[in-house]
Amino acid sequence: MTGSEISVMVVDDHPIWRDGVARDLSERGFRISATTGDAVSALRISRTVHPDVVLMDLNLGDTSGVEATRQITQEIPGTRVLVLSASGEHADVLEAVKAGASGYLVKSASVDELVDAVRRTAVGDAVFTAGLAGLVLGEYRRMAVTPGDADPEPPRLTDRETDVLRQVAKGLTARQIANKLVISHRTVENHVQSTLRKLQLHNRVELARYAIEHGLDQESESSPE
């Protein structure tokens, strides 16, 4: 998916920052479908324009960006939310991800990092500022120590889908998985999308959580390079 094919809505209560981000992305070829400064209008506009990616700030006044993220991801499954926040606090990151955010980027990121994050979010990658992905996976592992009720009949995955899912649980990107399993990047994406459909999940963050809860990250103790 090229930049020109990706529609983005920017949600931030600081007009100068909001307009600057929108301008930077527009200059890089993205289609800016809307900008807004509050959570209520973010949800209302999202229902109308269905952006591919919502860049969401967390501090939006009366209604938080976390609540807006929860509502958007529940009501508009085709829209992915990438949090862009000044806060790198662990509690904020985990709260946003639990609300359905596909990734979390701090505002100190460069324009190139932002552009890459938006592109990757649009195709379903889980994108985090360095160090935060490990935090999220670690939290899911902690939660999996006391699992909830098991599914009586878990969906049947193919051996290759299970292989790919296992690597997702370890935090690898699609390209890293392709290299590790010696398959094409497109094949990895196809397996990921197929697995998402079978498990009725929305993004790679939820996929990683499912894999960890089912012990798929424990096959090897070695960490991917």
N, C-alpha and C positions, 0 to 999 in steps of 0.2 A: 504494500500500500504506500503510495507516494504522498508527500506532504499535501499536495493540491487536492487529494482525495479524502483528506482527514479534516473533519469539521470540529472546531474547538470552541467551547464557551469558557470565558474567563470570569471567575467569581472572586472578587476581592473588594473590601470596603474602602480601600485607599485608591482614589481615582487616578493619581499619577502612576502608581505601581501597576494598577489594572490596565491602563492604557498603554503603558510601556511594554508589558508582557504581550498584550494583543498585537502591538506594532511589531515587536521582535518576531513573533510567530508568523504574522502576515508576510513580513519581508522574507521569511524562509520558505514561503510557499503554502502555508497552511490556510485553510478557509476559516475565518473567524465568524461563527454563526451568531454570537451574541456576547455581550459583556454585561455584568450586573454587580451590584454591591451588597446584596443581602440574600439570605437563604430563601425567603419566601418567593421572591421573584425568580431565583435560580430554579426552583422546582417548577414554577409556572411556565417559565420560558422553555425549560427542558422538555416539558410535555408537548410543546408546540414544535420546536426545531429539531429535537432528537439528535443532539450532537454526538459525535463518536467519543469525544473525550471532554470531560469537565475538569478544568483546573480549579481546584477548590481551596480557598483559604479556610482556616478554622475559626478565626475570630471575626464574626460577622454581626455582632450586636445581640439583639434579643434571641434570635435562633442561631445555634452554632452551626458551623460547617459540618460537624459530625452528624447532626440530625439531618441536615440537607443531603449529605452523602447517603445516609440510610434510606431516606425517602426516594431519592433518585434511583438508586440501585435496585430498590424493590419494585418501583413502578415502571422503570424504563430499563429493562435488562440489557438492551443493546448499547446502552451508554455506559462507559467506564469512567470512574472518577480517579483522578490523580491529585492527591493533596499537595499543595505548594504552600508551605507554611514557614514562618520565621522560627517556630519552635521545633527543637529536636528532642524534646522531652520524651522519654520512653512511654509514659502514660498516654501522651497525646497520639503517638504513633500507633500503639496497640488499640486505642479507642477508635481511631479512624479506620483501621483495618477490620476490626470487628463490625464496624458499621457498613462495610462493603467496599471500601476503597481498594483499588487495584495496586496502588503504590503510594509512596510518600517521598517527597523531595523537599529539602530545605531551601529557603530563598537565597542562600549564599551560593547556590549552584550557578554555573556559568550558562550563557545562552546556549552553547553547544550541548551541554548536559541536559538542559531543558528540552531542546529540540529532539534529542535522542530519546529522552524519557517519554515524550508525547507520542512519538512514532511507535515505540515499543508498547506503550499502553494501548494504543489503538489496535494492535494486532493480538493483544491478550497477554503480553508479558507482565509479570509482577516486577515493578521497578522501584528501587529504594536507594536513597542516598547511602553511600558506603557505610557499612556497619549496622544499618538498621534492618537489613534482611535477616541477618543472624539473630537479631533480637526477636523478630516476629517468629521465626522458625523455633527458636528456643522456648518461647512462650507456648507455642502449640505443643511442643514436646512435653512441657511441664503439665499442660492441661490433659495430655493423653495418658499420664500416669494413672489417673482415675477416670477411665473412659465411661461414657454414658451407655445407655442401652445399645447393644449391637443390633445391626440390621438383621432381621430374620432371614432374608434372602438377598445378600449383597449382589449388585449387578455383576454379571460375568464379563471380565475383561480378557482380551487375548494376552498371550505371553509377551508380545512386543509392547502392547499398551501398558502392561504391568512394569516392564523394563523402563519405559519412559516415565511413568508415574513415580517410580522409585528415585529416578534422578531429579525429578521436580521436587521431591521431598527433601533432597539434599541441597536445594537452592541453586541448581545449575540453570543457566539460560538455555534457550532452544538450541543455539549454535554450539554451546558446550556439550549438550546432550548428543547432538548430531555427531560431533567429533568422537565422543566417548563410545557411542554405539556403532560408529562407522555406517551411518545412514545419512540421507540428505536432510537439510534443514526443513524442506517442505514435508518430508515424511514425518518428521517429529511433530510439526504443526498439525498435520492430519490426525496423528494419534492423540495429540492433546485435545483437539476439538471433538474427536470421537468419544474420548473418555469423559470430557465435560458433559456431553449430551447424555451418555449412559448414567452418569452419577447425578445428573440434574444440578450441576454447579455452574457458576457464572464466570470464574476467572482462575488464574493460576494460584492466587493466594488461597482460595477455598480448596483448590486441588491439593496443594501442599499440606493443608490442614488435614484433609481426608487421609492422605497417604501416611502422615505421621500418626494419626489416631489409629491406623490399622497396622502400624509397625513396619511400614515399608522403608523407613529411613534407617533401620537397624541392621540391614544386611551386611554393611561394611562399616567399620569404625574409622576408616581412612577418610580424610577430607579431600574433596576435589581441588585440584590446583587451579 
